[in-house]
């Protein structure tokens, strides 16, 4: 499919986490932002680990320009 980031997200809580957005930001060696892309995980059970993939080949820069990658996950806990 292309170049990207493959990682694992882990739910370290004792609650179900829904609609997990994984944001992947890339930076050059001057710490300037090159891109932000997202991946999505539907649900993570307590203690569950899930693989995600975020592709970087849709952006107008060479992957050789990427000096750093920052990955963050954001999820929601819905009250029943």
PDB file of N, CA, C and O in Angstrom, chain B, residues numbered from 101:
ATOM      1  N   UNK B 101       0.832  -1.204   0.000  1.00  0.00           N
ATOM      2  CA  UNK B 101       0.000   0.000   0.000  1.00  0.00           C
ATOM      3  C   UNK B 101       0.868   1.256   0.000  1.00  0.00           C
ATOM      4  O   UNK B 101       0.477   2.262  -0.592  1.00  0.00           O
ATOM      5  N   UNK B 102       2.012   1.227   0.635  1.00  0.00           N
ATOM      6  CA  UNK B 102       2.870   2.399   0.646  1.00  0.00           C
ATOM      7  C   UNK B 102       3.644   2.502   1.936  1.00  0.00           C
ATOM      8  O   UNK B 102       3.583   1.622   2.795  1.00  0.00           O
ATOM      9  N   UNK B 103       4.376   3.599   2.055  1.00  0.00           N
ATOM     10  CA  UNK B 103       5.169   3.845   3.258  1.00  0.00           C
ATOM     11  C   UNK B 103       4.268   4.326   4.382  1.00  0.00           C
ATOM     12  O   UNK B 103       3.282   5.026   4.150  1.00  0.00           O
ATOM     13  N   UNK B 104       4.619   3.943   5.596  1.00  0.00           N
ATOM     14  CA  UNK B 104       3.794   4.385   6.706  1.00  0.00           C
ATOM     15  C   UNK B 104       4.354   3.971   8.044  1.00  0.00           C
ATOM     16  O   UNK B 104       5.502   3.545   8.171  1.00  0.00           O
ATOM     17  N   UNK B 105       3.503   4.113   9.032  1.00  0.00           N
ATOM     18  CA  UNK B 105       3.837   3.770  10.404  1.00  0.00           C
ATOM     19  C   UNK B 105       2.926   2.629  10.824  1.00  0.00           C
ATOM     20  O   UNK B 105       1.709   2.712  10.662  1.00  0.00           O
ATOM     21  N   UNK B 106       3.500   1.582  11.354  1.00  0.00           N
ATOM     22  CA  UNK B 106       2.742   0.476  11.917  1.00  0.00           C
ATOM     23  C   UNK B 106       3.071   0.434  13.399  1.00  0.00           C
ATOM     24  O   UNK B 106       4.240   0.434  13.785  1.00  0.00           O
ATOM     25  N   UNK B 107       2.050   0.399  14.215  1.00  0.00           N
ATOM     26  CA  UNK B 107       2.273   0.396  15.653  1.00  0.00           C
ATOM     27  C   UNK B 107       1.184  -0.358  16.380  1.00  0.00           C
ATOM     28  O   UNK B 107       0.304  -0.959  15.763  1.00  0.00           O
ATOM     29  N   UNK B 108       1.252  -0.318  17.704  1.00  0.00           N
ATOM     30  CA  UNK B 108       0.249  -0.980  18.535  1.00  0.00           C
ATOM     31  C   UNK B 108      -0.267   0.010  19.567  1.00  0.00           C
ATOM     32  O   UNK B 108       0.498   0.749  20.185  1.00  0.00           O
ATOM     33  N   UNK B 109      -1.574   0.004  19.735  1.00  0.00           N
ATOM     34  CA  UNK B 109      -2.207   0.811  20.777  1.00  0.00           C
ATOM     35  C   UNK B 109      -2.688  -0.140  21.861  1.00  0.00           C
ATOM     36  O   UNK B 109      -3.265  -1.186  21.567  1.00  0.00           O
ATOM     37  N   UNK B 110      -2.450   0.225  23.109  1.00  0.00           N
ATOM     38  CA  UNK B 110      -2.850  -0.622  24.240  1.00  0.00           C
ATOM     39  C   UNK B 110      -3.775   0.163  25.154  1.00  0.00           C
ATOM     40  O   UNK B 110      -3.489   1.305  25.512  1.00  0.00           O
ATOM     41  N   UNK B 111      -4.882  -0.457  25.526  1.00  0.00           N
ATOM     42  CA  UNK B 111      -5.803   0.128  26.503  1.00  0.00           C
ATOM     43  C   UNK B 111      -5.290  -0.246  27.893  1.00  0.00           C
ATOM     44  O   UNK B 111      -5.404  -1.399  28.311  1.00  0.00           O
ATOM     45  N   UNK B 112      -4.730   0.718  28.598  1.00  0.00           N
ATOM     46  CA  UNK B 112      -4.172   0.472  29.921  1.00  0.00           C
ATOM     47  C   UNK B 112      -5.160   0.817  31.033  1.00  0.00           C
ATOM     48  O   UNK B 112      -4.775   0.968  32.192  1.00  0.00           O
ATOM     49  N   UNK B 113      -6.427   0.938  30.672  1.00  0.00           N
ATOM     50  CA  UNK B 113      -7.456   1.239  31.662  1.00  0.00           C
ATOM     51  C   UNK B 113      -8.278  -0.015  31.927  1.00  0.00           C
ATOM     52  O   UNK B 113      -8.062  -1.051  31.298  1.00  0.00           O
ATOM     53  N   UNK B 114      -9.221   0.081  32.860  1.00  0.00           N
ATOM     54  CA  UNK B 114     -10.124  -1.042  33.108  1.00  0.00           C
ATOM     55  C   UNK B 114     -11.510  -0.752  32.544  1.00  0.00           C
ATOM     56  O   UNK B 114     -12.509  -1.290  33.019  1.00  0.00           O
ATOM     57  N   UNK B 115     -11.560   0.114  31.513  1.00  0.00           N
ATOM     58  CA  UNK B 115     -12.811   0.445  30.844  1.00  0.00           C
ATOM     59  C   UNK B 115     -12.679   0.197  29.347  1.00  0.00           C
ATOM     60  O   UNK B 115     -11.575   0.233  28.803  1.00  0.00           O
ATOM     61  N   UNK B 116     -13.821  -0.059  28.669  1.00  0.00           N
ATOM     62  CA  UNK B 116     -13.829  -0.146  27.224  1.00  0.00           C
ATOM     63  C   UNK B 116     -13.586   1.254  26.667  1.00  0.00           C
ATOM     64  O   UNK B 116     -14.190   2.221  27.133  1.00  0.00           O
ATOM     65  N   UNK B 117     -12.707   1.366  25.675  1.00  0.00           N
ATOM     66  CA  UNK B 117     -12.440   2.644  25.028  1.00  0.00           C
ATOM     67  C   UNK B 117     -12.896   2.513  23.578  1.00  0.00           C
ATOM     68  O   UNK B 117     -12.474   1.606  22.860  1.00  0.00           O
ATOM     69  N   UNK B 118     -13.767   3.436  23.159  1.00  0.00           N
ATOM     70  CA  UNK B 118     -14.332   3.399  21.810  1.00  0.00           C
ATOM     71  C   UNK B 118     -13.776   4.529  20.956  1.00  0.00           C
ATOM     72  O   UNK B 118     -13.263   5.526  21.462  1.00  0.00           O
ATOM     73  N   UNK B 119     -13.893   4.342  19.643  1.00  0.00           N
ATOM     74  CA  UNK B 119     -13.523   5.363  18.665  1.00  0.00           C
ATOM     75  C   UNK B 119     -12.138   5.937  18.945  1.00  0.00           C
ATOM     76  O   UNK B 119     -11.986   7.137  19.174  1.00  0.00           O
ATOM     77  N   UNK B 120     -11.147   5.080  18.924  1.00  0.00           N
ATOM     78  CA  UNK B 120      -9.768   5.501  19.194  1.00  0.00           C
ATOM     79  C   UNK B 120      -9.173   6.088  17.919  1.00  0.00           C
ATOM     80  O   UNK B 120      -9.050   5.399  16.906  1.00  0.00           O
ATOM     81  N   UNK B 121      -8.809   7.355  17.977  1.00  0.00           N
ATOM     82  CA  UNK B 121      -8.111   8.020  16.877  1.00  0.00           C
ATOM     83  C   UNK B 121      -6.630   8.002  17.198  1.00  0.00           C
ATOM     84  O   UNK B 121      -6.220   8.396  18.290  1.00  0.00           O
ATOM     85  N   UNK B 122      -5.824   7.544  16.246  1.00  0.00           N
ATOM     86  CA  UNK B 122      -4.374   7.543  16.392  1.00  0.00           C
ATOM     87  C   UNK B 122      -3.835   8.600  15.438  1.00  0.00           C
ATOM     88  O   UNK B 122      -4.001   8.485  14.223  1.00  0.00           O
ATOM     89  N   UNK B 123      -3.196   9.623  15.980  1.00  0.00           N
ATOM     90  CA  UNK B 123      -2.627  10.710  15.178  1.00  0.00           C
ATOM     91  C   UNK B 123      -1.128  10.484  15.030  1.00  0.00           C
ATOM     92  O   UNK B 123      -0.429  10.236  16.012  1.00  0.00           O
ATOM     93  N   UNK B 124      -0.640  10.571  13.794  1.00  0.00           N
ATOM     94  CA  UNK B 124       0.778  10.391  13.495  1.00  0.00           C
ATOM     95  C   UNK B 124       1.283  11.678  12.845  1.00  0.00           C
ATOM     96  O   UNK B 124       0.864  12.033  11.744  1.00  0.00           O
ATOM     97  N   UNK B 125       2.183  12.370  13.535  1.00  0.00           N
ATOM     98  CA  UNK B 125       2.771  13.604  13.010  1.00  0.00           C
ATOM     99  C   UNK B 125       4.217  13.336  12.613  1.00  0.00           C
ATOM    100  O   UNK B 125       4.950  12.657  13.331  1.00  0.00           O
ATOM    101  N   UNK B 126       4.620  13.870  11.469  1.00  0.00           N
ATOM    102  CA  UNK B 126       6.004  13.735  11.017  1.00  0.00           C
ATOM    103  C   UNK B 126       6.671  15.112  11.006  1.00  0.00           C
ATOM    104  O   UNK B 126       6.040  16.128  10.716  1.00  0.00           O
ATOM    105  N   UNK B 127       7.968  15.112  11.333  1.00  0.00           N
ATOM    106  CA  UNK B 127       8.745  16.355  11.424  1.00  0.00           C
ATOM    107  C   UNK B 127      10.057  16.190  10.667  1.00  0.00           C
ATOM    108  O   UNK B 127      10.597  15.088  10.561  1.00  0.00           O
ATOM    109  N   UNK B 128      10.559  17.306  10.146  1.00  0.00           N
ATOM    110  CA  UNK B 128      11.871  17.277   9.508  1.00  0.00           C
ATOM    111  C   UNK B 128      12.957  17.534  10.554  1.00  0.00           C
ATOM    112  O   UNK B 128      12.656  17.669  11.739  1.00  0.00           O
ATOM    113  N   UNK B 129      14.217  17.602  10.121  1.00  0.00           N
ATOM    114  CA  UNK B 129      15.311  17.762  11.089  1.00  0.00           C
ATOM    115  C   UNK B 129      15.368  19.151  11.721  1.00  0.00           C
ATOM    116  O   UNK B 129      16.108  19.353  12.684  1.00  0.00           O
ATOM    117  N   UNK B 130      14.598  20.120  11.197  1.00  0.00           N
ATOM    118  CA  UNK B 130      14.487  21.445  11.807  1.00  0.00           C
ATOM    119  C   UNK B 130      13.280  21.513  12.744  1.00  0.00           C
ATOM    120  O   UNK B 130      12.910  22.587  13.219  1.00  0.00           O
ATOM    121  N   UNK B 131      12.666  20.338  13.005  1.00  0.00           N
ATOM    122  CA  UNK B 131      11.484  20.194  13.868  1.00  0.00           C
ATOM    123  C   UNK B 131      10.253  20.904  13.320  1.00  0.00           C
ATOM    124  O   UNK B 131       9.352  21.275  14.072  1.00  0.00           O
ATOM    125  N   UNK B 132      10.222  21.092  11.982  1.00  0.00           N
ATOM    126  CA  UNK B 132       9.057  21.655  11.315  1.00  0.00           C
ATOM    127  C   UNK B 132       8.091  20.522  10.972  1.00  0.00           C
ATOM    128  O   UNK B 132       8.506  19.456  10.518  1.00  0.00           O
ATOM    129  N   UNK B 133       6.816  20.763  11.191  1.00  0.00           N
ATOM    130  CA  UNK B 133       5.792  19.768  10.904  1.00  0.00           C
ATOM    131  C   UNK B 133       5.696  19.530   9.404  1.00  0.00           C
ATOM    132  O   UNK B 133       5.547  20.473   8.627  1.00  0.00           O
ATOM    133  N   UNK B 134       5.782  18.266   9.000  1.00  0.00           N
ATOM    134  CA  UNK B 134       5.615  17.892   7.599  1.00  0.00           C
ATOM    135  C   UNK B 134       4.190  17.453   7.315  1.00  0.00           C
ATOM    136  O   UNK B 134       3.607  17.845   6.305  1.00  0.00           O
ATOM    137  N   UNK B 135       3.622  16.635   8.205  1.00  0.00           N
ATOM    138  CA  UNK B 135       2.278  16.107   7.957  1.00  0.00           C
ATOM    139  C   UNK B 135       1.669  15.547   9.231  1.00  0.00           C
ATOM    140  O   UNK B 135       2.359  15.254  10.207  1.00  0.00           O
ATOM    141  N   UNK B 136       0.368  15.410   9.183  1.00  0.00           N
ATOM    142  CA  UNK B 136      -0.368  14.680  10.215  1.00  0.00           C
ATOM    143  C   UNK B 136      -1.325  13.756   9.482  1.00  0.00           C
ATOM    144  O   UNK B 136      -2.050  14.183   8.584  1.00  0.00           O
ATOM    145  N   UNK B 137      -1.323  12.501   9.867  1.00  0.00           N
ATOM    146  CA  UNK B 137      -2.257  11.536   9.305  1.00  0.00           C
ATOM    147  C   UNK B 137      -2.870  10.754  10.460  1.00  0.00           C
ATOM    148  O   UNK B 137      -2.347  10.766  11.574  1.00  0.00           O
ATOM    149  N   UNK B 138      -3.972  10.082  10.190  1.00  0.00           N
ATOM    150  CA  UNK B 138      -4.713   9.422  11.251  1.00  0.00           C
ATOM    151  C   UNK B 138      -4.994   7.964  10.912  1.00  0.00           C
ATOM    152  O   UNK B 138      -5.068   7.572   9.747  1.00  0.00           O
ATOM    153  N   UNK B 139      -5.144   7.186  11.959  1.00  0.00           N
ATOM    154  CA  UNK B 139      -5.639   5.821  11.866  1.00  0.00           C
ATOM    155  C   UNK B 139      -6.773   5.713  12.875  1.00  0.00           C
ATOM    156  O   UNK B 139      -6.948   6.596  13.714  1.00  0.00           O
ATOM    157  N   UNK B 140      -7.534   4.643  12.795  1.00  0.00           N
ATOM    158  CA  UNK B 140      -8.734   4.521  13.607  1.00  0.00           C
ATOM    159  C   UNK B 140      -8.855   3.097  14.138  1.00  0.00           C
ATOM    160  O   UNK B 140      -8.651   2.131  13.403  1.00  0.00           O
ATOM    161  N   UNK B 141      -9.185   2.978  15.409  1.00  0.00           N
ATOM    162  CA  UNK B 141      -9.475   1.685  16.028  1.00  0.00           C
ATOM    163  C   UNK B 141     -10.866   1.800  16.628  1.00  0.00           C
ATOM    164  O   UNK B 141     -11.143   2.729  17.387  1.00  0.00           O
ATOM    165  N   UNK B 142     -11.740   0.862  16.292  1.00  0.00           N
ATOM    166  CA  UNK B 142     -13.131   0.972  16.730  1.00  0.00           C
ATOM    167  C   UNK B 142     -13.286   0.855  18.240  1.00  0.00           C
ATOM    168  O   UNK B 142     -13.853   1.750  18.866  1.00  0.00           O
ATOM    169  N   UNK B 143     -12.797  -0.224  18.841  1.00  0.00           N
ATOM    170  CA  UNK B 143     -12.948  -0.440  20.285  1.00  0.00           C
ATOM    171  C   UNK B 143     -11.724  -1.160  20.829  1.00  0.00           C
ATOM    172  O   UNK B 143     -11.182  -2.060  20.187  1.00  0.00           O
ATOM    173  N   UNK B 144     -11.295  -0.755  22.021  1.00  0.00           N
ATOM    174  CA  UNK B 144     -10.253  -1.473  22.748  1.00  0.00           C
ATOM    175  C   UNK B 144     -10.831  -1.904  24.094  1.00  0.00           C
ATOM    176  O   UNK B 144     -11.280  -1.076  24.887  1.00  0.00           O
ATOM    177  N   UNK B 145     -10.810  -3.195  24.332  1.00  0.00           N
ATOM    178  CA  UNK B 145     -11.255  -3.715  25.628  1.00  0.00           C
ATOM    179  C   UNK B 145     -10.179  -3.438  26.675  1.00  0.00           C
ATOM    180  O   UNK B 145      -9.033  -3.176  26.310  1.00  0.00           O
ATOM    181  N   UNK B 146     -10.508  -3.487  27.947  1.00  0.00           N
ATOM    182  CA  UNK B 146      -9.496  -3.304  28.987  1.00  0.00           C
ATOM    183  C   UNK B 146      -8.323  -4.272  28.793  1.00  0.00           C
ATOM    184  O   UNK B 146      -8.521  -5.482  28.680  1.00  0.00           O
ATOM    185  N   UNK B 147      -7.112  -3.733  28.758  1.00  0.00           N
ATOM    186  CA  UNK B 147      -5.916  -4.554  28.595  1.00  0.00           C
ATOM    187  C   UNK B 147      -5.625  -4.999  27.182  1.00  0.00           C
ATOM    188  O   UNK B 147      -4.582  -5.606  26.942  1.00  0.00           O
ATOM    189  N   UNK B 148      -6.500  -4.724  26.239  1.00  0.00           N
ATOM    190  CA  UNK B 148      -6.328  -5.183  24.859  1.00  0.00           C
ATOM    191  C   UNK B 148      -5.307  -4.326  24.117  1.00  0.00           C
ATOM    192  O   UNK B 148      -5.206  -3.119  24.337  1.00  0.00           O
ATOM    193  N   UNK B 149      -4.549  -4.984  23.229  1.00  0.00           N
ATOM    194  CA  UNK B 149      -3.621  -4.302  22.335  1.00  0.00           C
ATOM    195  C   UNK B 149      -4.084  -4.545  20.907  1.00  0.00           C
ATOM    196  O   UNK B 149      -4.450  -5.664  20.548  1.00  0.00           O
ATOM    197  N   UNK B 150      -4.066  -3.488  20.088  1.00  0.00           N
ATOM    198  CA  UNK B 150      -4.529  -3.574  18.704  1.00  0.00           C
ATOM    199  C   UNK B 150      -3.501  -2.897  17.794  1.00  0.00           C
ATOM    200  O   UNK B 150      -2.979  -1.832  18.122  1.00  0.00           O
ATOM    201  N   UNK B 151      -3.219  -3.517  16.662  1.00  0.00           N
ATOM    202  CA  UNK B 151      -2.299  -2.953  15.681  1.00  0.00           C
ATOM    203  C   UNK B 151      -3.009  -1.881  14.861  1.00  0.00           C
ATOM    204  O   UNK B 151      -4.197  -2.000  14.562  1.00  0.00           O
ATOM    205  N   UNK B 152      -2.267  -0.828  14.501  1.00  0.00           N
ATOM    206  CA  UNK B 152      -2.788   0.198  13.601  1.00  0.00           C
ATOM    207  C   UNK B 152      -1.757   0.481  12.521  1.00  0.00           C
ATOM    208  O   UNK B 152      -0.568   0.212  12.692  1.00  0.00           O
ATOM    209  N   UNK B 153      -2.230   1.030  11.402  1.00  0.00           N
ATOM    210  CA  UNK B 153      -1.364   1.453  10.306  1.00  0.00           C
ATOM    211  C   UNK B 153      -1.795   2.845   9.870  1.00  0.00           C
ATOM    212  O   UNK B 153      -2.988   3.110   9.719  1.00  0.00           O
ATOM    213  N   UNK B 154      -0.839   3.726   9.671  1.00  0.00           N
ATOM    214  CA  UNK B 154      -1.099   5.070   9.161  1.00  0.00           C
ATOM    215  C   UNK B 154      -0.138   5.299   7.993  1.00  0.00           C
ATOM    216  O   UNK B 154       1.079   5.221   8.161  1.00  0.00           O
ATOM    217  N   UNK B 155      -0.681   5.577   6.830  1.00  0.00           N
ATOM    218  CA  UNK B 155       0.137   5.697   5.626  1.00  0.00           C
ATOM    219  C   UNK B 155       0.571   7.134   5.387  1.00  0.00           C
ATOM    220  O   UNK B 155      -0.193   8.076   5.600  1.00  0.00           O
ATOM    221  N   UNK B 156       1.820   7.282   4.939  1.00  0.00           N
ATOM    222  CA  UNK B 156       2.421   8.602   4.760  1.00  0.00           C
ATOM    223  C   UNK B 156       2.688   8.941   3.304  1.00  0.00           C
ATOM    224  O   UNK B 156       3.266   9.991   3.022  1.00  0.00           O
ATOM    225  N   UNK B 157       2.291   8.099   2.380  1.00  0.00           N
ATOM    226  CA  UNK B 157       2.655   8.304   0.983  1.00  0.00           C
ATOM    227  C   UNK B 157       1.725   9.264   0.241  1.00  0.00           C
ATOM    228  O   UNK B 157       1.834   9.389  -0.978  1.00  0.00           O
ATOM    229  N   UNK B 158       0.829   9.934   0.930  1.00  0.00           N
ATOM    230  CA  UNK B 158      -0.095  10.865   0.288  1.00  0.00           C
ATOM    231  C   UNK B 158       0.359  12.314   0.436  1.00  0.00           C
ATOM    232  O   UNK B 158      -0.390  13.228   0.090  1.00  0.00           O
ATOM    233  N   UNK B 159       1.562  12.542   0.939  1.00  0.00           N
ATOM    234  CA  UNK B 159       2.022  13.893   1.246  1.00  0.00           C
ATOM    235  C   UNK B 159       3.168  14.286   0.327  1.00  0.00           C
ATOM    236  O   UNK B 159       3.957  13.435  -0.086  1.00  0.00           O
ATOM    237  N   UNK B 160       3.265  15.586   0.001  1.00  0.00           N
ATOM    238  CA  UNK B 160       4.248  16.045  -0.995  1.00  0.00           C
ATOM    239  C   UNK B 160       5.658  16.264  -0.424  1.00  0.00           C
ATOM    240  O   UNK B 160       6.224  17.347  -0.564  1.00  0.00           O
ATOM    241  N   UNK B 161       6.208  15.251   0.206  1.00  0.00           N
ATOM    242  CA  UNK B 161       7.590  15.319   0.670  1.00  0.00           C
ATOM    243  C   UNK B 161       8.198  13.939   0.518  1.00  0.00           C
ATOM    244  O   UNK B 161       7.490  12.938   0.419  1.00  0.00           O
ATOM    245  N   UNK B 162       9.502  13.904   0.501  1.00  0.00           N
ATOM    246  CA  UNK B 162      10.205  12.631   0.426  1.00  0.00           C
ATOM    247  C   UNK B 162      10.303  12.052   1.835  1.00  0.00           C
ATOM    248  O   UNK B 162      10.544  12.785   2.794  1.00  0.00           O
ATOM    249  N   UNK B 163      10.120  10.770   1.958  1.00  0.00           N
ATOM    250  CA  UNK B 163      10.219  10.140   3.280  1.00  0.00           C
ATOM    251  C   UNK B 163      11.625  10.283   3.864  1.00  0.00           C
ATOM    252  O   UNK B 163      11.809  10.146   5.074  1.00  0.00           O
ATOM    253  N   UNK B 164      12.603  10.554   3.024  1.00  0.00           N
ATOM    254  CA  UNK B 164      13.959  10.784   3.542  1.00  0.00           C
ATOM    255  C   UNK B 164      14.036  12.101   4.324  1.00  0.00           C
ATOM    256  O   UNK B 164      14.998  12.320   5.061  1.00  0.00           O
ATOM    257  N   UNK B 165      13.037  12.980   4.174  1.00  0.00           N
ATOM    258  CA  UNK B 165      12.989  14.235   4.928  1.00  0.00           C
ATOM    259  C   UNK B 165      12.486  14.041   6.356  1.00  0.00           C
ATOM    260  O   UNK B 165      12.663  14.925   7.194  1.00  0.00           O
ATOM    261  N   UNK B 166      11.864  12.904   6.647  1.00  0.00           N
ATOM    262  CA  UNK B 166      11.284  12.666   7.967  1.00  0.00           C
ATOM    263  C   UNK B 166      12.399  12.343   8.957  1.00  0.00           C
ATOM    264  O   UNK B 166      13.129  11.366   8.793  1.00  0.00           O
ATOM    265  N   UNK B 167      12.518  13.187   9.994  1.00  0.00           N
ATOM    266  CA  UNK B 167      13.532  12.984  11.024  1.00  0.00           C
ATOM    267  C   UNK B 167      12.924  12.476  12.323  1.00  0.00           C
ATOM    268  O   UNK B 167      13.615  11.847  13.124  1.00  0.00           O
ATOM    269  N   UNK B 168      11.629  12.742  12.542  1.00  0.00           N
ATOM    270  CA  UNK B 168      10.988  12.353  13.794  1.00  0.00           C
ATOM    271  C   UNK B 168       9.510  12.082  13.543  1.00  0.00           C
ATOM    272  O   UNK B 168       8.889  12.683  12.666  1.00  0.00           O
ATOM    273  N   UNK B 169       8.965  11.164  14.331  1.00  0.00           N
ATOM    274  CA  UNK B 169       7.547  10.815  14.247  1.00  0.00           C
ATOM    275  C   UNK B 169       6.976  10.851  15.658  1.00  0.00           C
ATOM    276  O   UNK B 169       7.565  10.295  16.585  1.00  0.00           O
ATOM    277  N   UNK B 170       5.829  11.505  15.823  1.00  0.00           N
ATOM    278  CA  UNK B 170       5.138  11.572  17.106  1.00  0.00           C
ATOM    279  C   UNK B 170       3.778  10.907  16.932  1.00  0.00           C
ATOM    280  O   UNK B 170       3.006  11.291  16.054  1.00  0.00           O
ATOM    281  N   UNK B 171       3.481   9.912  17.765  1.00  0.00           N
ATOM    282  CA  UNK B 171       2.229   9.158  17.672  1.00  0.00           C
ATOM    283  C   UNK B 171       1.458   9.321  18.970  1.00  0.00           C
ATOM    284  O   UNK B 171       2.004   9.123  20.055  1.00  0.00           O
ATOM    285  N   UNK B 172       0.175   9.687  18.855  1.00  0.00           N
ATOM    286  CA  UNK B 172      -0.683   9.853  20.037  1.00  0.00           C
ATOM    287  C   UNK B 172      -2.050   9.255  19.754  1.00  0.00           C
ATOM    288  O   UNK B 172      -2.564   9.333  18.638  1.00  0.00           O
ATOM    289  N   UNK B 173      -2.626   8.658  20.783  1.00  0.00           N
ATOM    290  CA  UNK B 173      -3.956   8.065  20.650  1.00  0.00           C
ATOM    291  C   UNK B 173      -4.959   8.776  21.535  1.00  0.00           C
ATOM    292  O   UNK B 173      -4.649   9.184  22.655  1.00  0.00           O
ATOM    293  N   UNK B 174      -6.167   8.917  21.010  1.00  0.00           N
ATOM    294  CA  UNK B 174      -7.252   9.569  21.731  1.00  0.00           C
ATOM    295  C   UNK B 174      -8.489   8.695  21.622  1.00  0.00           C
ATOM    296  O   UNK B 174      -8.918   8.365  20.517  1.00  0.00           O
ATOM    297  N   UNK B 175      -9.061   8.321  22.747  1.00  0.00           N
ATOM    298  CA  UNK B 175     -10.258   7.477  22.736  1.00  0.00           C
ATOM    299  C   UNK B 175     -11.333   8.058  23.607  1.00  0.00           C
ATOM    300  O   UNK B 175     -11.110   9.044  24.310  1.00  0.00           O
ATOM    301  N   UNK B 176     -12.503   7.453  23.567  1.00  0.00           N
ATOM    302  CA  UNK B 176     -13.665   7.927  24.299  1.00  0.00           C
ATOM    303  C   UNK B 176     -14.243   6.790  25.127  1.00  0.00           C
ATOM    304  O   UNK B 176     -14.321   5.650  24.668  1.00  0.00           O
ATOM    305  N   UNK B 177     -14.646   7.108  26.343  1.00  0.00           N
ATOM    306  CA  UNK B 177     -15.338   6.150  27.194  1.00  0.00           C
ATOM    307  C   UNK B 177     -16.765   6.667  27.318  1.00  0.00           C
ATOM    308  O   UNK B 177     -17.003   7.759  27.832  1.00  0.00           O
ATOM    309  N   UNK B 178     -17.711   5.862  26.837  1.00  0.00           N
ATOM    310  CA  UNK B 178     -19.116   6.277  26.877  1.00  0.00           C
ATOM    311  C   UNK B 178     -19.802   5.680  28.103  1.00  0.00           C
ATOM    312  O   UNK B 178     -19.641   4.498  28.404  1.00  0.00           O
ATOM    313  N   UNK B 179     -20.549   6.493  28.786  1.00  0.00           N
ATOM    314  CA  UNK B 179     -21.322   6.032  29.930  1.00  0.00           C
ATOM    315  C   UNK B 179     -22.510   5.215  29.449  1.00  0.00           C
ATOM    316  O   UNK B 179     -23.136   5.551  28.445  1.00  0.00           O
ATOM    317  N   UNK B 180     -22.814   4.159  30.154  1.00  0.00           N
ATOM    318  CA  UNK B 180     -23.978   3.333  29.774  1.00  0.00           C
ATOM    319  C   UNK B 180     -25.208   3.796  30.491  1.00  0.00           C
ATOM    320  O   UNK B 180     -26.283   3.227  30.302  1.00  0.00           O
TER     321      UNK B 180
END
